[in-house]
Amino acid sequence: MSPPSITNIPRELLDIITDDIDKPRDILSLALSCRRLKDLLIPDILKKLEYATIIAPFEYHHLWDHLSSHPELACHVRVLSIAPDADPSTSPHVFDYTLGLAPDDVGAGFIAAIISTISHVVKSMCVTLASLLFGVIDDEKDRDALSGFGSLISILLKIGVYLLTCRVASHRRRNSQVLDLPNLTHLHIDAGSSGRGGPVDSAAVDVWKRFLLGCPKLKCLSIFHSRFTPHNSAVESFDAILDIVHWRYLKKLDLWPSIYSSSTFNKFLARHPSIEWLDLSNYSGPQFPVGSFQHLHYLSGDLSAIRAIAPSKPPSLRTIFYLCHIDNSFGPQVDEVVRAFKSMEPTLRCVELVGQGRPFWGDYTDGLATRIHARLPRLRIDLHSSFNLYPGEDE
């Protein structure tokens, strides 16, 4: 009997091993070790490259259904960004827009496939023609004009295919069932932060649930929505999600504060002591008690976040990215900010100041930095509004 080896283990066990490898080049190195592993793993490398990072809008229901019905492909997704203005070229190229189409959708899917094929043919012809003309054209200006014309044709083709595929992909809305993404580590949801999305309601949160409940290995989560006040049903629905999720590997969290209640958020943070990076602004809840953030290294937020976090005395906090007003309205609040920084000074090493809002009387972040540096000379102060730098004593 031959000794156990990675070359003769069952394929199911080999899949479990390779699913934990994040970098395709590491799988490639393993595949090149012998012929059998090459035959088994080279297809996996292609799948990982295609599905490792996906950027698509919510309306690509066929893509989500495609992943739901193909868990062997969904397990390769590591980064998922859902944005309304996503470029369709960031979706997997092997994804077939005709998959899952209803009988009345087949015509639209067939047209999309034909248009996509024609666009690739025309683009190839343009490239071939340009290469031939480059060989006979000596004038550099004519070459630049030809190159610009080819780029214009390529852009127009992309826009046409984008509009058509968006229409086909969103042709029929599907049920918001949970999408199983067992190896997803980074999830970004943009529900219309530019203002186009409108108010968030329970129906929108129900769509978020499809992605939030199926990613047990999540490390980074960020959710943005429009600046409109969400409907009360949205807060209740999102609270219901926060009450049941538990991401044991979560390290970075960025949530818009108006979509959850403070009590639910505090309980959520208590269940996730591993958070190292927190983005918190416009916070209206109670202050956090001592011991709430045992592993917090980086805090980004405004005065409301500083007020809430400072009493907890995070033992590992080293950097604060402070969103301050850039006019003279912050004057009465300077002492409060300095006291908060001083209470965290045993571990705090750097404060990054960035202006927020439009300056009417001028940018006063320099003055704020000067007053902080006078009281806390050990702190390093970086100004994102100018080139000034206030190094700490240990720099």
FISEKE-667764 format. One record per residue (C-alpha): x, y, z. Coordinates in steps of 0.001 Angstrom, whole numbers, plus 500000, padded with zeros to 6 digits. Each point is the difference from the previous one (the first is absolute). Example, Ala and Ser with C-alpha at 12.3 -4.5 7.8 and 13.67 -1.06 7.14 Angstrom:
2
512300495500507800/501370503440499340/
//
This chain:
395
500000500000500000/501436503372498998/500537502527502791/497444502818500248/500857502983497800/498328503136498716/500144498490496519/497760497046500853/497495501523502426/496358500233498870/499034503013497911/497560501181502690/502834500344502531/502183501777497458/497206502513499368/499784500716503725/503744500698500082/500036502284496950/496927501927501143/502090501377502874/502691501280497628/499244503630499112/502759500767497492/499757498386496539/503801499942499685/500184497691503023/497610497575498320/502064500290496823/503145499050501913/498184496971501399/498640499071496566/503472500030498465/501315497453502487/498636497025498029/497873499117496967/496957498778501962/499756503156502060/500428502070496831/497034498293498360/497882500474503116/500990503496501111/500552502029496828/496202500307499452/499670501116503626/502531502778499392/497900501347497156/496857499850502141/501719501791502871/501158502764497687/496511500388498535/498044499891503246/502437501249502664/498804503621499654/496521500914498770/498646503534499579/496386500224498876/496744501870500757/497116498536502004/497985499664496798/502200497182498653/497558497412501336/501071497394497474/503580500239501233/498931499424503606/497778497092498951/502899498640497962/502185499992503136/497188498472502071/499642497092497602/503776499489499651/501484499791503525/503252498625498543/500461503425498381/498591502086502869/502646498572502338/502684501847497988/498566503472500696/502195501943502425/499037503640499311/496481501157499130/499163503642499295/496399500892499204/499703503462498480/497407501647497728/502640501212497520/501972496750499809/501792499191496755/498620496698498579/503514499047498864/500813499301503663/497502497130500035/501284496509499169/500576499695496268/498718496425500048/496661501192501324/497299499423497384/497257502622500103/497574497505498446/500222497701503035/496826499842502026/497963502016497535/496280499327499897/498378499082496642/499024503639499426/503616501051500725/501647497699497476/499619502491497154/501703502779501973/502754497634501107/500573498826496434/500254503595498782/502486500809502768/502155497027499018/499927501003496309/500854503650500727/502836498983502324/501452497680497339/499738502670497291/501716502543502262/502935497645500556/500274499345496244/499874503712499137/502569500796502673/502330497302498655/499591501368496469/500795503519501221/503143498783501718/501106498096496888/499291502950497697/501803502396502329/503085497775500090/500068499869496184/499570503755499632/502668500694502594/502444498251497725/499317502323497055/499373503286501811/503165501948500760/498527503195501429/499809499792503791/496991502343500120/498054497732497653/500898497051502197/498703501818503080/496774500843498180/499573496367498951/500631498823503545/497436502458501363/497419498881497429/500538496370500960/499599500844503700/496757501852499255/498572496977498167/500999497741502904/498319502303502540/496784500169497969/499904496215499724/500503499631503755/497203502468500735/497618498179497665/500716496578501479/499814501472503530/496530501483499451/498688496823498411/501447497579502539/498740502149502878/496511499847498524/500191496256499469/501564499301503403/497300501988501791/497172498802497761/498300498012502718/500381500505503765/500686496888502066/499224499071503564/502492501198502587/501222496597501188/503279499697501921/503040499727497752/502596497592501394/503498501508499639/501999497852502453/503400501598499323/498998503647499556/502244502294502057/499205503528498694/496476501294499408/499189503546498887/496408501082499395/499221503382498468/496244500510500012/500205503371498270/502348502174502054/499938502550497171/496352500683500788/498496498118497062/498905497073502107/497428501855502035/498964499080503547/500800496525501268/496986497875500968/499449496452501238/499907498690496417/503522501322499382/501286498472503241/498372496705499002/502240500004496922/503062500702502191/499041496970502074/500620497756497004/503716500861500166/500487500647503726/498783496649501313/502072497778497710/503571501094500750/501326498420503245/503630501002499305/499316503704499510/502887502256501077/499056503415498586/496477501424499718/498962503435498742/496484501170499184/499172503408498543/496628501411499055/498535503325498987/499910502862502462/496234499795500231/498616498843503336/499140496296499741/496508498769500618/499353498620503500/499410496569498478/503571500063498663/501415500485503505/497868497167501374/500996497704497132/503700500747500312/499848499565503781/498551496542499392/503069499176497901/502499501372502540/498277497996502739/500768496657498352/503249500440498047/503320499139501598/503120500474497909/502789498628502163/502695501312497609/498597503526499600/502749502634500301/498808503040498031/496531501522500349/498499503024498260/496218500442500358/497813503029499446/498654500705503518/496400500809499087/499198496444498859/500181498393503451/498992500715503587/502727500784502523/499025497169502361/500218497385497253/503295501439498761/501526499880503488/499016496342500388/501452499281496565/503335501584500968/500036498019503243/499809496786497944/502817501161497703/502988500948502179/502347499225497099/499202503305498206/503226501916499320/498721502714497633/496798501966500657/498450502791497932/497333501806502016/498374503374499291/496795501817500948/499643497673502974/497140500878502364/500073497044502393/501427499724503528/503685499968500825/501747496645499865/501091498518503345/503571499129500902/501191496830498279/497751500308496942/502878500090497502/502828497748501122/501652499715496559/499114503333498358/503056501472498222/498445502530497623/496991502290500493/498499502206497288/497232502390500920/498784503424501040/499510501620503417/497023497739500784/502256496940499565/502748501513502164/497465500738502753/498645496455499919/503279498076499702/502287501977502348/498340498821503282/500607496361499015/503775500629500109/500985497612497172/503279498389501125/501368499533496457/498825503137498174/502897501623498111/498501502120497195/496947502268499793/498768501325496666/498055503031501259/497355501642497774/499897503594501250/498251503135498791/502320502108497874/498563503378501003/500232501778503342/496878498326501424/502098497360501750/501473502543502428/497874499132503087/500608496289499389/503808500093499929/500391499464503749/497617497039499899/501938498429497118/503351500530501736/498706498443503238/498752496980498057/503350499574498241/501833500389503293/497913497265501639/501110497637497207/503599501257499904/501601496984501732/499640498075496708/498968502697497490/502882500899497673/498520501802496991/497054502281499226/499078500629496363/497941503160499520/497791500324496946/497681502918499324/496260499344499717/497620502377498265/500632503181498024/502199502760501481/498299503404500052/502511502019502006/502970497766499160/501500496666500974/500765499928503729/501357496469500313/503503501478500311/498880501876503090/498408496900501467/503176498013499384/502096502709501698/497839499978503125/499988496199500200/503767499861499526/500533502593502754/498075497863502500/501120496583498747/503498500334498498/500552496232499881/497272499521497403/500794499940496316/497490502194498136/499438499629496258/497993502604498109/498142498837496922/499066503581499128/503598501225499573/503585498858499974/500700500882503632/501080497237502337/500342500024503789/502246497079500944/499848498518503460/502968499718502343/500571496357499067/500239500697496238/
//
